Amino acid sequence: MPDARLFRNPSDETWRVFKIMAEFVEGFEAMSQVGQAVSVFGSARTPRDHPLYAAGEQLGAKLVEKGFGVITGGGPGLMEAVNKGAFEKGGTSVGLNITLPHEQLANPYQTIDVDFHYFFAHKVMFVKYSLALICFPGGFGTLDEFFETMTLIQTEKSPRYPVVLYGSDFWRPLIDFMRGTLLDKYATISPPDLDLFLLTDDVDHIVQHVRREVDESLKAEKHPTIEEEVKKPAEQRLSGEGLRIGRPTTKTRDARRHHPE
């Protein structure tokens, strides 16, 4: 049977651009008021009586005590736990909700909530407005966010910021795979890549680590003037999404064409 995705009306495809723009505009307007915030990911399926839920709630509250707001996917499970902890402490509790065919229901502990249809627009808000990323045990979505963040930091597309994995029992097998297979056997990553994140089972350690790293980063950060920013090499300039622009690939290709190795 033919795939329905092959039979799209061209005019519908064009108008979809405006729907995408609308999501970015709404997201930017809502998130610009957040201030210092930390993104937290974790499973939507974690029940409320699970120890991980209690840890998430504790983390949300402690991050607020340290001056941070929290940003989650706005759903149930661990997302709800973190939002609840922040909300009940009177802090900023953001839910970036994504419309899904099942499972995703917005939790009631959000002071700022934004709904998204497109995952890529949804992800930009996490990258642009977070000073740190914390990953609890989760499914494909949590792993996707973790590895996307690792890719951005490893390639220096994004400035380095704290990334924390909570729950050694859950994350240790993955780290062992990265070390044993990616690093040692196939050499597809470098030893420093495994230092880009912290693994811990201690909520207080997370909060102290994130607060310290963010403070040191902000203290060392020099805010350039517009003239200074424009004069930077392209690969060092930041785009509106908070990512480095990087080198144009076409120039690299053309250079190799004229000067083959």
Residue frames as qw, qx, qy, qz and C-alpha x, y, z in Angstrom:
[[0.000, 0.888, 0.459, 0.000, 0.00, 0.00, 0.00],
 [0.391, 0.593, -0.051, 0.702, 1.46, 3.43, -0.92],
 [0.398, -0.330, -0.458, 0.723, 2.78, 5.51, 1.95],
 [0.028, 0.891, 0.452, 0.029, 0.40, 8.41, 2.61],
 [0.359, -0.730, 0.083, 0.575, 3.42, 10.65, 3.28],
 [0.405, -0.023, 0.566, 0.718, 4.21, 10.59, -0.46],
 [0.060, 0.594, 0.619, 0.511, 0.91, 12.25, -1.37],
 [0.228, -0.598, -0.377, 0.669, 1.02, 15.71, 0.14],
 [0.283, 0.886, 0.334, 0.156, -0.54, 18.84, -1.21],
 [0.558, 0.255, -0.083, 0.786, 2.28, 21.31, -2.11],
 [0.148, -0.680, -0.047, -0.717, 0.28, 24.25, -0.79],
 [0.772, -0.610, -0.144, -0.104, -0.13, 22.49, 2.56],
 [0.816, -0.068, -0.131, 0.559, 3.63, 22.00, 2.72],
 [0.273, 0.490, -0.021, 0.828, 4.23, 25.74, 2.14],
 [0.431, -0.696, -0.076, -0.569, 1.75, 26.82, 4.81],
 [0.861, -0.370, -0.294, 0.191, 3.35, 24.41, 7.27],
 [0.512, 0.271, -0.227, 0.783, 6.31, 26.82, 7.41],
 [0.213, -0.561, 0.048, -0.799, 4.08, 29.42, 9.06],
 [0.823, -0.485, -0.206, -0.213, 2.87, 26.89, 11.64],
 [0.808, -0.052, -0.270, 0.522, 6.49, 26.14, 12.47],
 [0.216, 0.435, -0.131, 0.865, 7.26, 29.87, 12.74],
 [0.515, -0.619, -0.119, -0.581, 4.30, 30.34, 15.07],
 [0.878, -0.382, -0.260, 0.125, 5.66, 27.69, 17.44],
 [0.618, 0.116, -0.207, 0.750, 9.06, 29.38, 17.55],
 [0.056, -0.541, -0.002, -0.839, 7.51, 32.82, 18.14],
 [0.694, -0.588, -0.174, -0.377, 5.28, 31.58, 20.95],
 [0.878, -0.225, -0.257, 0.335, 8.15, 29.66, 22.51],
 [0.460, 0.276, -0.170, 0.826, 10.58, 32.58, 22.37],
 [0.260, -0.602, -0.041, -0.753, 8.02, 34.97, 23.87],
 [0.804, -0.526, -0.180, -0.210, 7.16, 32.62, 26.73],
 [0.884, -0.157, -0.188, 0.398, 10.70, 31.49, 27.52],
 [0.363, 0.574, -0.146, 0.719, 12.35, 34.92, 27.42],
 [0.401, -0.700, 0.133, -0.577, 10.98, 35.59, 30.92],
 [0.912, -0.229, -0.338, 0.024, 12.35, 32.40, 32.52],
 [0.258, -0.846, 0.436, -0.164, 15.78, 33.57, 33.77],
 [0.050, 0.472, -0.879, 0.058, 18.31, 31.04, 35.05],
 [0.872, -0.009, 0.158, -0.462, 16.85, 27.58, 34.49],
 [0.187, -0.355, 0.910, 0.100, 17.82, 23.93, 34.31],
 [0.735, 0.130, -0.392, -0.537, 16.28, 21.33, 32.00],
 [0.401, -0.247, 0.844, -0.256, 15.36, 17.98, 33.53],
 [0.655, 0.167, -0.535, -0.507, 14.39, 14.89, 31.54],
 [0.222, -0.153, 0.919, -0.287, 13.05, 11.55, 32.69],
 [0.075, -0.218, -0.929, -0.290, 10.40, 8.94, 32.08],
 [0.463, -0.217, -0.103, -0.853, 6.73, 9.85, 31.80],
 [0.765, -0.179, -0.560, -0.262, 5.94, 6.36, 33.10],
 [0.307, 0.132, -0.724, 0.603, 7.50, 6.65, 36.56],
 [0.438, -0.647, -0.592, -0.198, 4.71, 6.13, 39.15],
 [0.193, -0.804, 0.123, -0.549, 4.21, 8.57, 42.01],
 [0.800, -0.567, 0.160, -0.114, 5.12, 5.99, 44.64],
 [0.879, 0.260, -0.129, 0.378, 8.51, 5.24, 43.04],
 [0.582, -0.582, -0.029, 0.567, 11.71, 6.44, 44.77],
 [0.420, 0.160, 0.343, 0.825, 12.73, 8.21, 41.56],
 [0.089, -0.777, -0.434, -0.447, 9.57, 10.35, 41.73],
 [0.526, -0.806, -0.175, 0.207, 10.53, 11.44, 45.25],
 [0.602, -0.267, 0.200, 0.726, 14.06, 12.23, 44.07],
 [0.256, 0.466, 0.440, 0.723, 12.70, 14.30, 41.17],
 [0.278, -0.865, -0.355, -0.220, 10.43, 16.26, 43.49],
 [0.621, -0.647, -0.018, 0.442, 13.34, 16.86, 45.85],
 [0.535, 0.037, 0.313, 0.784, 15.53, 18.02, 42.98],
 [0.083, 0.701, 0.429, 0.564, 12.94, 20.51, 41.72],
 [0.431, -0.876, -0.217, -0.002, 12.63, 22.06, 45.18],
 [0.664, -0.499, 0.123, 0.544, 16.38, 22.24, 45.77],
 [0.462, 0.305, 0.360, 0.751, 17.05, 23.82, 42.37],
 [0.103, -0.849, -0.319, -0.409, 14.57, 26.58, 43.22],
 [0.598, -0.765, -0.072, 0.228, 16.33, 27.11, 46.57],
 [0.619, -0.264, 0.283, 0.684, 19.56, 27.62, 44.61],
 [0.096, 0.618, -0.084, -0.776, 18.00, 30.26, 42.38],
 [0.001, -0.094, 0.798, 0.596, 17.07, 28.16, 39.35],
 [0.733, 0.199, 0.103, -0.642, 13.82, 27.58, 37.55],
 [0.479, -0.090, 0.861, 0.145, 13.15, 24.15, 36.08],
 [0.553, 0.398, -0.328, -0.654, 12.18, 23.19, 32.54],
 [0.454, -0.031, 0.890, -0.005, 10.66, 19.80, 31.76],
 [0.070, -0.121, -0.775, -0.617, 8.58, 18.25, 29.01],
 [0.417, -0.119, 0.094, -0.896, 5.51, 19.07, 31.12],
 [0.685, -0.100, -0.617, -0.374, 4.17, 15.52, 31.23],
 [0.822, -0.515, -0.004, -0.245, 3.55, 12.99, 34.00],
 [0.919, 0.005, -0.214, 0.330, 6.06, 10.79, 35.80],
 [0.628, -0.261, -0.121, 0.724, 9.45, 12.31, 36.53],
 [0.148, 0.418, 0.220, 0.869, 8.56, 15.49, 34.67],
 [0.462, -0.715, -0.343, -0.398, 5.61, 16.00, 37.00],
 [0.743, -0.483, -0.284, 0.366, 7.79, 15.28, 40.04],
 [0.486, -0.008, -0.005, 0.874, 10.35, 17.96, 39.13],
 [0.098, -0.517, -0.293, -0.798, 7.67, 20.51, 38.21],
 [0.597, -0.670, -0.411, -0.161, 5.84, 19.77, 41.47],
 [0.679, -0.367, -0.244, 0.587, 8.93, 20.26, 43.61],
 [0.284, 0.122, 0.095, 0.946, 9.67, 23.61, 41.97],
 [0.264, -0.565, -0.436, -0.648, 6.03, 24.73, 41.93],
 [0.631, -0.655, -0.415, -0.005, 5.45, 24.04, 45.62],
 [0.581, -0.323, -0.141, 0.734, 8.61, 25.98, 46.48],
 [0.117, 0.893, 0.216, -0.377, 7.21, 29.00, 44.64],
 [0.321, -0.442, 0.513, 0.662, 9.75, 28.84, 41.83],
 [0.507, 0.494, -0.331, -0.624, 9.55, 29.02, 38.05],
 [0.558, -0.010, 0.830, -0.016, 8.24, 25.70, 36.77],
 [0.405, 0.479, -0.375, -0.683, 8.17, 25.43, 32.98],
 [0.678, 0.138, 0.721, -0.028, 6.44, 22.72, 30.99],
 [0.260, 0.451, -0.526, -0.673, 7.28, 22.46, 27.29],
 [0.693, 0.158, 0.638, -0.296, 4.46, 20.15, 26.34],
 [0.116, 0.264, -0.747, -0.599, 4.45, 18.10, 23.13],
 [0.774, 0.150, 0.130, -0.602, 1.25, 16.81, 21.55],
 [0.004, 0.270, -0.952, -0.145, 1.41, 13.02, 21.19],
 [0.588, -0.145, -0.601, -0.521, -1.10, 10.34, 20.20],
 [0.789, -0.457, -0.407, -0.053, -0.84, 8.83, 23.69],
 [0.724, -0.210, -0.384, 0.533, 0.77, 9.13, 27.12],
 [0.296, 0.105, -0.153, 0.937, 1.49, 12.86, 27.22],
 [0.256, -0.820, -0.471, -0.199, -0.89, 14.73, 29.53],
 [0.174, 0.619, -0.266, 0.719, 0.24, 18.07, 30.93],
 [0.483, -0.352, -0.663, 0.451, 0.84, 18.01, 34.68],
 [0.159, -0.893, -0.371, -0.200, -0.77, 20.74, 36.83],
 [0.585, -0.669, -0.040, 0.457, 2.47, 22.06, 38.38],
 [0.543, 0.278, 0.284, 0.740, 3.50, 24.59, 35.72],
 [0.065, -0.725, -0.209, 0.653, 3.84, 28.34, 36.06],
 [0.297, 0.596, -0.390, -0.636, 4.73, 28.63, 32.36],
 [0.661, 0.125, 0.738, 0.062, 3.41, 26.16, 29.83],
 [0.331, 0.557, -0.404, -0.646, 3.89, 26.06, 26.07],
 [0.829, 0.199, 0.510, -0.118, 2.41, 23.48, 23.71],
 [0.068, 0.559, -0.636, -0.528, 4.34, 22.19, 20.69],
 [0.907, 0.315, 0.115, -0.256, 3.45, 20.03, 17.73],
 [0.717, 0.586, -0.338, 0.168, 6.97, 19.86, 16.26],
 [0.860, -0.399, -0.089, 0.306, 9.68, 18.09, 18.22],
 [0.624, 0.248, -0.016, 0.741, 12.47, 20.17, 16.67],
 [0.097, -0.710, -0.029, -0.697, 10.90, 23.47, 17.79],
 [0.776, -0.604, -0.120, -0.136, 10.35, 21.90, 21.21],
 [0.861, -0.134, -0.091, 0.482, 14.05, 20.95, 21.44],
 [0.359, 0.554, -0.037, 0.750, 15.31, 24.40, 20.52],
 [0.401, -0.778, -0.018, -0.482, 13.63, 25.83, 23.63],
 [0.877, -0.455, -0.029, 0.153, 15.48, 23.40, 25.88],
 [0.746, 0.149, 0.011, 0.649, 18.85, 24.21, 24.28],
 [0.189, 0.652, 0.072, 0.731, 18.38, 27.97, 24.12],
 [0.382, -0.716, 0.045, -0.583, 17.07, 28.61, 27.63],
 [0.900, -0.415, -0.122, 0.050, 18.87, 26.01, 29.81],
 [0.019, -0.838, 0.521, -0.162, 22.07, 26.49, 31.76],
 [0.183, -0.339, 0.916, -0.111, 22.35, 22.78, 32.57],
 [0.746, 0.017, -0.461, -0.480, 20.79, 19.43, 31.70],
 [0.351, -0.282, 0.816, -0.362, 19.86, 16.71, 34.18],
 [0.648, 0.082, -0.598, -0.465, 18.72, 13.29, 32.97],
 [0.623, -0.220, 0.626, -0.415, 16.84, 10.85, 35.18],
 [0.306, 0.027, 0.929, 0.207, 16.16, 7.30, 33.96],
 [0.530, 0.505, 0.131, -0.669, 13.91, 7.46, 30.93],
 [0.793, 0.329, 0.508, 0.064, 13.12, 6.06, 27.52],
 [0.620, 0.393, 0.353, 0.581, 13.97, 7.00, 23.95],
 [0.060, 0.931, 0.171, 0.317, 13.09, 10.67, 24.50],
 [0.521, -0.822, 0.192, 0.127, 15.47, 11.05, 27.45],
 [0.752, -0.153, 0.417, 0.487, 18.26, 9.24, 25.59],
 [0.469, 0.672, 0.341, 0.460, 17.61, 11.40, 22.53],
 [0.115, -0.977, -0.001, -0.179, 17.99, 14.60, 24.52],
 [0.671, -0.618, 0.309, 0.267, 21.11, 13.33, 26.28],
 [0.712, 0.049, 0.454, 0.534, 22.88, 12.30, 23.07],
 [0.328, 0.815, 0.271, 0.392, 21.80, 15.42, 21.20],
 [0.303, -0.945, 0.120, -0.015, 23.29, 17.54, 23.99],
 [0.737, -0.387, 0.406, 0.377, 26.47, 15.44, 23.94],
 [0.634, 0.443, 0.404, 0.489, 26.72, 15.99, 20.17],
 [0.100, 0.947, 0.126, 0.279, 26.32, 19.77, 20.48],
 [0.461, -0.843, 0.267, 0.079, 28.92, 20.05, 23.25],
 [0.797, -0.170, 0.437, 0.380, 31.39, 17.55, 21.74],
 [0.565, 0.509, 0.373, 0.531, 31.36, 19.31, 18.36],
 [0.266, -0.316, -0.155, 0.897, 31.56, 22.71, 20.11],
 [0.048, -0.526, -0.549, -0.647, 28.40, 23.77, 18.35],
 [0.474, -0.803, -0.245, -0.267, 27.19, 24.63, 21.84],
 [0.009, 0.650, -0.564, 0.509, 29.28, 26.11, 24.66],
 [0.486, -0.067, -0.846, 0.209, 29.95, 23.51, 27.35],
 [0.458, -0.461, 0.203, -0.732, 27.52, 23.44, 30.25],
 [0.305, -0.249, 0.853, -0.344, 26.80, 20.96, 33.08],
 [0.742, 0.007, -0.483, -0.464, 25.21, 17.63, 32.09],
 [0.292, -0.322, 0.787, -0.438, 24.28, 15.25, 34.91],
 [0.634, -0.078, -0.694, -0.332, 23.00, 11.68, 34.82],
 [0.470, -0.379, 0.522, -0.603, 21.08, 10.64, 37.92],
 [0.915, -0.045, 0.244, -0.318, 20.94, 6.93, 38.79],
 [0.031, -0.588, 0.780, 0.213, 24.08, 4.84, 38.36],
 [0.551, 0.072, 0.827, -0.089, 22.14, 1.57, 38.19],
 [0.611, 0.687, 0.345, -0.190, 20.32, 2.86, 35.09],
 [0.363, 0.896, -0.213, -0.139, 23.14, 4.75, 33.36],
 [0.443, -0.603, 0.638, 0.181, 26.21, 2.64, 34.19],
 [0.735, 0.176, 0.622, 0.204, 25.60, -0.02, 31.47],
 [0.491, 0.847, 0.182, 0.096, 25.32, 2.73, 28.86],
 [0.092, -0.914, 0.390, 0.058, 28.53, 4.38, 30.06],
 [0.646, -0.316, 0.671, 0.180, 30.27, 0.99, 30.03],
 [0.703, 0.514, 0.458, 0.175, 29.13, 0.58, 26.41],
 [0.268, 0.960, -0.068, 0.043, 30.46, 4.02, 25.51],
 [0.298, -0.771, 0.556, 0.085, 33.80, 3.28, 27.14],
 [0.653, -0.181, 0.723, 0.134, 34.22, -0.34, 26.04],
 [0.628, 0.469, 0.582, 0.214, 32.75, -0.16, 22.55],
 [0.310, 0.937, 0.135, 0.088, 32.76, 3.43, 21.32],
 [0.146, -0.913, 0.380, 0.036, 36.08, 4.41, 22.91],
 [0.506, -0.495, 0.694, 0.132, 38.23, 1.30, 23.33],
 [0.683, 0.166, 0.693, 0.158, 37.04, -1.02, 20.54],
 [0.511, 0.661, 0.461, 0.300, 36.02, 1.31, 17.71],
 [0.385, -0.268, 0.005, 0.883, 37.62, 4.65, 18.71],
 [0.096, 0.647, 0.545, 0.525, 34.55, 6.58, 17.56],
 [0.280, -0.938, -0.091, -0.184, 34.84, 8.96, 20.53],
 [0.416, 0.528, -0.487, 0.558, 37.81, 10.41, 22.44],
 [0.479, -0.242, -0.694, 0.480, 38.66, 9.94, 26.15],
 [0.002, 0.058, 0.285, -0.957, 37.70, 13.56, 27.06],
 [0.437, -0.251, -0.471, -0.724, 34.19, 12.94, 25.69],
 [0.609, -0.388, -0.690, 0.035, 33.42, 10.79, 28.73],
 [0.324, -0.253, -0.434, 0.802, 34.21, 13.77, 30.95],
 [0.116, -0.278, -0.285, -0.910, 31.42, 15.87, 29.44],
 [0.633, -0.485, -0.295, -0.526, 28.88, 14.57, 31.96],
 [0.136, -0.367, 0.739, -0.548, 28.64, 13.66, 35.64],
 [0.649, -0.246, -0.678, -0.241, 27.08, 10.46, 37.00],
 [0.055, -0.244, 0.635, -0.731, 25.69, 10.56, 40.54],
 [0.401, -0.446, -0.792, -0.111, 23.05, 9.13, 42.89],
 [0.307, -0.458, -0.468, 0.691, 22.98, 12.20, 45.12],
 [0.134, 0.853, 0.442, 0.243, 20.47, 15.01, 44.54],
 [0.321, -0.901, 0.019, 0.291, 22.44, 17.43, 46.71],
 [0.559, -0.274, 0.476, 0.621, 25.56, 16.70, 44.66],
 [0.376, 0.557, 0.570, 0.472, 23.65, 17.57, 41.48],
 [0.056, -0.955, -0.282, -0.068, 22.45, 20.90, 42.82],
 [0.458, -0.760, 0.210, 0.409, 25.84, 21.90, 44.21],
 [0.575, -0.032, 0.555, 0.601, 27.62, 20.85, 41.01],
 [0.295, 0.685, 0.518, 0.419, 25.23, 22.74, 38.73],
 [0.175, -0.971, -0.148, 0.070, 25.24, 25.90, 40.86],
 [0.529, -0.606, 0.327, 0.495, 29.05, 25.92, 41.06],
 [0.529, 0.131, 0.590, 0.595, 29.59, 25.23, 37.35],
 [0.188, 0.814, 0.459, 0.303, 27.03, 27.83, 36.25],
 [0.288, -0.933, -0.025, 0.215, 28.47, 30.47, 38.59],
 [0.546, -0.422, 0.439, 0.576, 32.00, 29.85, 37.33],
 [0.449, 0.388, 0.608, 0.527, 30.83, 29.96, 33.72],
 [0.047, 0.917, 0.357, 0.172, 28.90, 33.21, 34.17],
 [0.424, -0.820, 0.113, 0.366, 31.81, 34.77, 36.07],
 [0.518, -0.264, 0.535, 0.613, 34.24, 33.93, 33.29],
 [0.435, 0.595, 0.603, 0.304, 31.87, 34.88, 30.51],
 [0.131, -0.360, 0.087, 0.920, 32.62, 38.12, 28.70],
 [0.430, 0.694, 0.560, -0.142, 29.64, 39.69, 26.98],
 [0.407, 0.000, 0.380, 0.831, 30.89, 41.14, 23.67],
 [0.288, 0.526, 0.077, -0.797, 29.51, 44.25, 22.04],
 [0.765, 0.541, 0.296, -0.185, 27.65, 43.85, 18.76],
 [0.387, 0.825, -0.397, -0.107, 30.73, 45.11, 16.91],
 [0.227, -0.521, 0.821, -0.060, 32.96, 42.54, 18.66],
 [0.710, 0.131, 0.663, -0.200, 30.53, 39.72, 17.96],
 [0.696, 0.690, 0.061, -0.190, 30.32, 40.56, 14.25],
 [0.244, 0.793, -0.557, -0.042, 34.12, 40.63, 13.95],
 [0.623, -0.336, 0.701, -0.088, 34.50, 37.13, 15.40],
 [0.106, 0.194, -0.879, -0.422, 35.30, 34.23, 13.04],
 [0.641, -0.122, -0.360, -0.667, 32.06, 32.66, 11.83],
 [0.664, -0.107, -0.739, 0.041, 32.66, 29.44, 13.76],
 [0.293, -0.107, -0.625, 0.716, 32.79, 31.37, 17.05],
 [0.301, -0.141, 0.000, -0.943, 29.71, 33.57, 16.59],
 [0.199, 0.246, 0.880, -0.354, 26.50, 32.54, 18.31],
 [0.171, -0.354, -0.631, -0.668, 23.19, 32.32, 16.50],
 [0.460, -0.377, 0.064, -0.801, 19.86, 33.32, 18.01],
 [0.884, -0.233, -0.347, -0.210, 19.40, 29.71, 19.13],
 [0.554, -0.736, 0.380, -0.086, 22.49, 29.97, 21.33],
 [0.913, 0.014, 0.314, 0.261, 24.57, 27.72, 19.04],
 [0.251, -0.569, 0.432, 0.653, 27.82, 28.56, 17.31],
 [0.628, 0.617, -0.085, -0.466, 27.35, 29.23, 13.60],
 [0.800, -0.120, 0.538, 0.238, 30.34, 27.18, 12.50],
 [0.128, -0.409, 0.576, 0.696, 32.21, 26.98, 9.21],
 [0.705, 0.435, -0.036, -0.559, 30.29, 26.89, 5.91],
 [0.770, -0.072, 0.622, 0.124, 30.54, 23.38, 4.50],
 [0.689, 0.695, 0.195, 0.059, 30.35, 24.56, 0.86],
 [0.121, 0.910, -0.395, 0.026, 33.57, 26.57, 1.20],
 [0.546, -0.463, 0.698, 0.024, 35.31, 23.54, 2.68],
 [0.798, 0.299, 0.521, 0.058, 34.12, 21.39, -0.20],
 [0.515, 0.856, -0.006, 0.053, 35.18, 23.96, -2.80],
 [0.155, -0.831, 0.533, 0.017, 38.60, 24.32, -1.20],
 [0.667, -0.221, 0.708, 0.074, 39.16, 20.58, -1.35],
 [0.742, 0.581, 0.334, 0.011, 38.04, 20.53, -4.95],
 [0.381, 0.895, -0.200, 0.118, 40.77, 23.04, -5.88],
 [0.024, 0.668, -0.698, 0.257, 43.41, 21.69, -3.46],
 [0.939, -0.140, -0.242, -0.200, 42.94, 17.91, -3.26],
 [0.580, -0.654, 0.484, -0.025, 44.98, 16.04, -0.70]]
